[in-house]
Amino acid sequence: MKRALILVLFLAGGMLLQGCAVGLKPWSPGTLDIHCINTGRGESTFFIFPDGTTMLVDAAGSTLKKHKHMPTPPKPDSTTTSGRVIIDYIRHFAPKAPTDTLDWFVLTHYHADHMGELSKDTPTHPKAGFKLTSLCEVGSEIPIRHFLSRGDPTEVKSSGMTNEKNMANFAKFLNWTRKANGTRYDFFEPAADDQIHPVHKPVKDFTVRNIAANGRYRLPGTNKWATDIPEKAVLDSLGDPKAYPGENVFSTAFILSYGPFDYFGGGDLQYSNKSLHPYFDIEEPVSRVCSKVEVMKASHHCTKGANGQPILDALRPDAVVAHVWRDVQPNPETLGRVYKASPDCRVFLTNLSESNKPVIAEYLDRIQSTSGHILIRVSRGGRKYTIYTLDDTNPGYRVTGRWGPYKCK
């Protein structure tokens, strides 16, 4: 009896079996799990498809410490790297079978808060020699089977790509994982319906529909794409640094559907500075192939210059999740557009700085949660979904909030 009591207390303290958390059942076959992992340093989303296929979209890892727009505190603390947070989270929740690898990794674009960056303290892989920035740290411990990036960084020049040293380190990691783990590396196809797919067994009524990448957007009703961005040679000939789109414009975007459930994820898509050059607005052409979704990942952390009215009006999300990590996120005007498109929208934030609370004061009482990991769990067949918030301060991942289940329309 005493041993049983000790065991119960031990489990309640957060030291759980793999795949479990206090107040949450583990993933089960037929269920779709979408985990928004909070490191306090960017964006990472971990998916478990209904057949057990795993996918990680981005690996948060900015080392930004001082800036006019300050970051939120790192989670769970300043001694734990973003890569380690992601590794531990995946190992905790991923199914033990049929795989112990990441079946898919998607890098939406080349920014530090989505892939990591070098610092003077970044450790080096003991055998391969690349630096263990967040993406590289994750990939060095959890083998990646299929790796998709937004596209060739030399093909179209961006005005805000992460620095050359960071890109060179990324290339070194890619070469290593292709040889050591047999990783297949491809570019994200902007108009494909089956590039990302379940790898273990077919799943009925499940698709990942690619709709944008590398500044290219899908054309309505087709498997073709177009772009409004001038070719690199044309941009180079202008001699105007301001003519090059920012890196966010090149983000990947997709709509994941499971039965009647739909989810939109678009990296850092934005419309910012479209008055300077119309092709800076990638959201408007992407909106033409969008329709209502149950859940939307807010683009560019729900900040200014993103999540414009055209794309929000097309998506009309019932729920929005935002990977907030700086004190200007979320932006009040952006929240206003969200609620204009969907007056009853449920909004979930991974973080919220104290300094931003008065800025968004008019919307605070409409926001469901402002801290923690966020889990969207979709029932078998995609008929219903429930949203959970999980404690991000310890490895127990205790459930701190639950909303739903909601019926998918």
C-alpha positions in Angstrom: 0.0 0.0 0.0 2.8 2.4 0.9 4.7 1.6 -2.3 1.5 2.3 -4.3 1.1 5.7 -2.6 4.7 6.6 -3.3 4.2 5.7 -7.0 1.1 7.8 -7.3 2.9 10.8 -5.7 5.9 10.2 -8.0 3.7 10.3 -11.1 1.8 13.3 -9.9 5.1 15.2 -9.5 5.6 15.1 -13.3 8.1 12.2 -13.8 5.9 10.2 -16.2 6.1 7.4 -18.6 7.0 8.3 -22.2 4.0 9.8 -24.1 2.1 10.7 -20.9 1.6 13.9 -19.0 -0.3 14.8 -15.8 -4.0 14.9 -16.9 -3.4 13.8 -20.5 -3.7 10.5 -22.2 -0.8 9.5 -24.6 -1.3 9.7 -28.3 -3.2 6.7 -29.8 -3.5 5.4 -33.3 -6.1 7.3 -35.4 -5.5 10.5 -33.4 -3.8 13.6 -34.8 -1.7 15.6 -32.3 -0.3 19.1 -33.0 2.1 20.3 -30.4 3.2 23.9 -30.2 6.5 23.6 -28.3 7.4 26.7 -26.2 11.1 27.4 -25.8 10.7 31.2 -25.5 13.0 31.6 -28.4 10.9 31.2 -31.5 8.7 28.6 -33.2 8.5 24.8 -33.2 5.5 22.6 -34.0 5.6 18.9 -33.6 3.0 16.7 -35.3 2.0 13.1 -34.8 -0.1 11.9 -37.7 -2.9 9.3 -37.2 -0.5 6.5 -38.3 2.3 7.5 -36.0 4.3 9.5 -38.6 6.1 12.3 -36.9 6.9 15.8 -38.3 8.7 18.8 -36.8 8.1 22.2 -38.4 11.0 24.5 -37.4 13.3 24.4 -34.5 13.2 27.6 -32.4 16.6 28.8 -31.4 17.3 32.6 -31.5 20.0 33.7 -29.1 18.7 37.3 -29.1 19.5 38.8 -25.7 19.4 42.5 -26.1 17.2 44.4 -28.6 14.8 47.2 -28.6 12.1 44.5 -28.8 13.1 42.2 -26.0 12.5 38.4 -26.0 10.4 36.6 -23.4 12.3 34.5 -20.8 13.6 31.2 -22.2 11.7 28.1 -21.1 12.1 26.3 -18.9 15.2 28.3 -17.9 18.3 30.0 -19.3 20.5 26.9 -18.8 18.5 24.7 -21.2 19.1 25.2 -24.9 16.1 25.4 -27.3 17.4 22.3 -29.0 17.3 20.4 -25.7 13.8 21.5 -25.0 12.6 20.3 -28.3 14.5 17.0 -28.1 13.1 16.2 -24.6 9.6 17.2 -25.7 9.6 15.0 -28.8 11.1 12.0 -26.8 8.4 12.4 -24.2 5.4 12.5 -26.5 6.4 10.7 -29.7 5.1 7.1 -30.1 7.7 4.5 -29.2 6.6 2.6 -32.3 6.7 2.5 -35.3 9.7 4.9 -35.3 12.3 6.5 -33.1 13.2 9.1 -35.8 11.6 12.3 -37.1 9.9 11.2 -40.3 9.7 14.7 -41.6 11.4 18.0 -40.8 10.2 21.2 -42.5 12.3 24.4 -42.3 9.9 27.2 -43.2 12.6 29.8 -43.8 16.1 30.7 -42.9 15.7 32.8 -39.7 17.3 32.1 -36.3 14.0 31.9 -34.4 13.1 28.9 -36.7 16.5 27.2 -37.1 18.8 28.5 -34.4 21.9 30.6 -34.6 25.6 30.6 -33.6 26.9 32.2 -30.5 30.3 32.2 -28.7 28.9 29.5 -26.4 27.5 27.1 -29.0 29.0 23.7 -28.5 30.5 21.7 -31.4 29.4 18.2 -32.5 32.2 15.9 -31.2 32.7 14.0 -34.5 31.2 16.1 -37.3 32.5 19.5 -36.4 29.3 21.5 -36.9 28.0 23.8 -34.2 24.9 22.5 -32.3 22.5 25.3 -33.0 18.9 24.3 -32.2 18.1 22.6 -35.5 21.5 20.9 -35.7 21.2 19.8 -32.0 17.8 18.2 -32.7 19.0 16.5 -35.8 22.1 15.2 -34.2 20.2 13.3 -31.6 16.9 12.4 -33.4 17.7 11.2 -37.0 15.6 12.9 -39.7 14.3 10.7 -42.5 13.0 13.5 -44.8 14.2 17.1 -44.7 12.4 19.8 -46.6 13.5 23.5 -46.7 11.8 26.5 -48.2 14.1 26.3 -51.2 17.6 27.0 -52.5 18.9 30.1 -50.6 21.2 31.0 -53.5 18.3 31.0 -56.1 16.4 34.0 -54.8 18.2 36.5 -52.6 16.4 37.6 -49.4 17.2 40.8 -47.6 17.0 39.2 -44.2 18.5 35.7 -44.3 20.4 34.5 -41.3 24.1 35.3 -41.5 26.6 33.5 -43.7 28.3 31.7 -40.9 25.0 30.3 -39.7 24.1 29.2 -43.2 27.5 27.5 -43.7 27.0 25.6 -40.4 23.6 24.5 -41.6 25.1 23.2 -44.8 27.7 21.3 -42.9 25.0 19.7 -40.7 23.0 18.8 -43.9 26.0 17.1 -45.4 26.6 15.1 -42.2 23.0 13.9 -41.7 22.6 12.9 -45.3 25.7 10.6 -44.9 25.2 9.5 -41.3 21.5 9.0 -41.2 20.5 8.7 -44.8 18.4 11.8 -44.6 16.7 12.7 -47.9 16.9 16.4 -48.5 14.5 18.2 -50.9 12.9 21.6 -51.4 9.3 22.2 -50.3 7.1 22.1 -53.5 4.8 25.0 -53.4 1.8 23.3 -55.2 2.0 19.6 -54.2 -0.7 17.5 -52.5 1.4 14.5 -51.5 5.0 15.6 -50.9 4.3 15.3 -47.1 2.4 12.1 -46.4 2.0 9.3 -43.7 5.0 6.9 -44.1 3.8 4.0 -42.0 0.3 3.2 -43.3 -2.3 5.0 -45.4 -4.7 7.3 -43.5 -8.1 7.9 -44.9 -9.1 11.5 -45.6 -5.7 12.9 -44.6 -3.7 15.3 -46.7 -1.0 17.9 -46.4 -1.6 20.4 -49.2 1.4 22.7 -50.0 0.4 26.2 -51.0 3.5 28.4 -50.9 7.3 28.3 -50.6 10.3 30.4 -51.8 8.1 33.3 -52.8 5.9 31.1 -55.0 2.3 30.6 -54.4 -0.2 28.0 -55.6 -2.7 28.9 -58.2 -6.4 28.2 -57.4 -7.7 24.8 -58.6 -4.4 23.6 -59.9 -1.1 22.0 -59.0 0.8 24.9 -60.5 2.4 27.8 -58.9 3.3 31.4 -59.8 5.4 34.2 -58.3 5.4 38.0 -58.5 9.0 38.4 -57.4 11.4 39.4 -60.1 14.2 37.0 -60.9 17.4 37.4 -59.0 19.3 38.8 -62.0 16.6 41.5 -62.4 16.7 42.4 -58.7 20.5 42.5 -58.8 20.5 44.8 -61.8 18.4 47.4 -60.0 21.1 48.1 -57.5 18.5 48.7 -54.8 18.9 46.7 -51.6 15.3 47.6 -50.7 14.0 45.8 -53.8 14.8 42.3 -52.3 11.9 40.8 -50.3 12.5 39.9 -46.7 13.2 36.3 -45.8 9.7 35.9 -44.3 8.1 36.2 -47.8 9.8 32.9 -48.7 8.2 30.9 -45.9 6.5 27.6 -46.6 2.8 27.3 -46.1 0.4 24.3 -46.0 -3.0 23.2 -45.1 -3.3 19.9 -43.2 -6.7 18.2 -43.4 -8.0 15.2 -41.5 -11.6 14.5 -42.4 -13.5 17.8 -41.6 -10.6 19.2 -39.5 -8.3 21.7 -41.2 -5.1 23.4 -40.0 -3.2 26.2 -41.6 0.6 26.8 -41.0 2.4 29.5 -42.9 5.7 30.2 -41.1 6.3 33.9 -41.1 4.2 34.8 -44.2 3.6 38.6 -44.2 2.4 41.6 -46.2 4.7 44.1 -44.6 5.9 47.0 -46.8 3.7 46.1 -49.7 3.3 49.8 -50.5 7.0 49.8 -51.3 6.8 46.8 -53.7 3.5 44.9 -54.2 5.4 41.5 -54.4 6.3 42.0 -50.7 2.7 40.9 -49.9 2.8 37.1 -50.2 -0.4 36.7 -48.0 -2.9 38.0 -50.5 -2.1 35.5 -53.4 -1.9 32.7 -50.8 -5.3 33.7 -49.5 -6.8 32.8 -52.9 -6.4 29.1 -52.3 -7.5 29.2 -48.6 -10.8 28.4 -47.1 -12.2 28.1 -43.6 -10.0 26.2 -41.1 -10.6 25.0 -37.5 -7.1 26.0 -36.3 -4.6 28.6 -37.7 -1.0 29.0 -36.6 -0.6 32.8 -36.6 1.9 33.8 -39.1 5.0 35.7 -37.9 4.1 35.2 -34.3 1.0 37.4 -34.6 3.1 40.5 -35.0 2.7 43.6 -37.1 2.6 43.4 -40.9 1.3 39.8 -40.9 -2.1 38.0 -40.8 -3.7 40.6 -43.0 -7.5 40.8 -43.5 -7.6 39.0 -46.9 -6.0 35.8 -45.6 -7.9 35.9 -42.3 -11.2 36.4 -44.1 -10.4 33.4 -46.2 -9.4 31.2 -43.3 -11.9 32.4 -40.7 -10.2 30.3 -38.0 -12.1 29.0 -35.0 -8.9 29.0 -33.0 -5.5 30.8 -33.5 -2.3 29.6 -31.8 0.6 32.1 -31.7 4.2 31.2 -30.9 5.0 34.5 -29.1 8.6 35.2 -28.0 9.1 39.0 -28.1 7.5 41.9 -26.3 5.8 43.2 -29.5 3.9 40.0 -30.0 0.9 39.8 -30.4 0.2 43.1 -32.1 -3.1 44.7 -31.1 -4.0 45.6 -34.7 -3.4 42.0 -35.8 -5.6 40.7 -33.0 -8.3 43.2 -34.1 -8.1 41.6 -37.6 -8.4 38.1 -36.2 -11.6 39.0 -34.2 -13.0 40.9 -37.2 -12.6 37.7 -39.4 -13.8 35.4 -36.6 -15.6 37.2 -33.7 -15.7 34.1 -31.5 -12.2 33.0 -32.3 -10.3 31.3 -29.4 -6.7 32.7 -29.2 -3.8 30.9 -27.5 -0.4 32.4 -26.8 2.8 30.5 -25.8 4.0 33.6 -23.9 3.0 37.2 -23.2 5.4 39.8 -21.8 4.3 42.1 -19.0 5.2 45.1 -21.1 2.8 44.1 -23.9 -0.2 43.4 -21.6 -1.3 47.1 -21.5 -0.7 47.4 -25.2 -3.3 44.6 -26.0 -5.4 45.4 -22.9 -8.7 45.7 -24.9 -8.3 42.0 -26.0 -6.8 40.4 -22.9 -10.1 39.1 -21.6 -10.8 37.4 -25.0 -7.5 35.4 -25.0 -7.8 31.9 -23.7 -4.2 31.4 -22.6 -1.0 33.4 -22.4 1.6 30.8 -21.4 2.7 27.2 -21.9 3.0 24.5 -24.6 -0.2 24.2 -26.6 -1.6 20.9 -27.9 -4.3 20.5 -30.4 -5.6 16.9 -30.3 -7.9 15.8 -33.1 -10.1 12.7 -32.6 -10.2 9.7 -34.9 -11.5 10.7 -38.4 -11.0 14.4 -37.6 -14.5 14.9 -36.3 -13.6 16.7 -33.1 -10.7 18.5 -31.5 -9.6 19.6 -28.0 -7.0 22.2 -27.1 -4.8 21.8 -24.1 -2.1 24.0 -22.5 0.8 22.3 -20.8 3.2 23.4 -18.1 6.4 24.6 -19.8 8.5 24.9 -16.6 9.2 21.2 -15.9 9.4 17.9 -17.8 6.1 16.7 -16.4 4.1 18.7 -19.0 1.2 19.0 -16.6 -2.1 20.0 -18.2 -2.9 23.6 -17.1 -6.0 24.2 -19.3 -8.5 22.3 -21.5 -10.9 23.6 -24.1 -13.4 21.6 -26.0 -14.0 19.1 -27.5 -15.2 21.2 -30.5 -17.0 19.7 -33.4 -15.3 20.2 -36.8 -17.5 21.8 -39.4 
